[in-house]
């Protein structure tokens, strides 16, 4: 059958796919965390201005 990954190559593909998923998930989490910290800093600054 053409187009089918067979033998050990299929497991390399699966491992690579999981690796890419883990790396990209980590990147999204990191970017979200950085955005959250920035928003918290702005919120704190606005609260200090009100007092």
C-alpha positions in Angstrom: 0.0 0.0 0.0 1.5 3.3 -1.0 1.6 6.2 1.4 1.6 4.1 4.5 4.5 4.3 7.0 5.6 0.8 7.8 8.2 -0.8 10.1 10.2 1.2 12.6 9.5 4.4 10.7 5.9 4.6 12.0 7.1 4.7 15.6 9.6 7.4 14.7 6.8 9.4 13.2 4.6 8.9 16.3 7.4 9.9 18.6 8.1 13.0 16.5 4.4 13.9 16.5 4.2 13.6 20.2 7.5 15.6 20.6 6.1 18.5 18.4 2.9 18.4 20.4 4.7 18.7 23.7 7.0 21.5 22.5 4.1 23.5 21.0 1.9 23.0 24.1 4.8 24.2 26.2 5.2 27.3 24.0 1.5 28.1 24.3 1.5 27.6 28.1 4.6 29.8 28.4 3.2 32.6 26.2 -0.1 32.5 28.2 1.7 32.6 31.5 3.8 35.6 30.3 0.6 37.4 29.1 -1.1 36.7 32.4 1.9 38.1 34.4 1.8 41.2 32.2 -1.9 41.7 32.7 -1.5 41.3 36.4 1.2 43.9 36.5 -1.0 46.3 34.6 -3.9 45.6 36.9 -1.8 46.2 40.0 -0.6 49.5 38.6 -4.2 50.6 37.9 -5.2 49.7 41.5 -2.3 51.7 42.9 -3.3 54.7 40.9 -6.8 54.6 42.4 -5.6 54.8 46.0 
